[in-house]
Amino acid sequence: MANSQAFCSSAKVEYMTGVHVLGTDTLKAALYVTTASLGASTTVYSATGEVAGTNYTAGGITVTSGAAPSLSGTTAIFTPTANFIWTTVTLSTAFDAVLVYNSSKSNKALSVHTFSAQTVTAGNFSLSMPVNAPGTALIQIA
């Protein structure tokens, strides 16, 4: 199975019931190997399929939220204010996905984002955050 980009289905209901408070809750980002099977059905963070390597901590990194979600027209948008950066890591197994999850709320999954397969040897890996606008925000509800 492969990873697929998605706004996690369980998170949709959790937003409607007030579980997640983006901009206040602690979010984390964890990297996953190409053979993991993350996608819309992912409900919580799991170490299964997560990358492992030098200077990589299971559970990933804390996301710098910075700003609260906002509304642009009829689209709710949220993008973290800082890139996701793992420093001086060696990740020799190919990975192609990042899971954003809410560590304040029992590690509930929010979204899966995919990219081309990568490996890193004693270097930095950075995922640049998109413009916080409809059509480009990391998390959006239209």
Secondary structure, DSSP 4 states (H G I P E B T S, - for coil): -----EE-HHHHHHHHTT---TTTSPEEEEEEETT---STT--B--STTB---BTPPTT-EE----S--EEETTEEEE--SS-EEEEEEEEEEEEEEEEEEETTTTTEEEEEEEEEEEEEEEEEEEEPPPPSSTTT-SEEE-
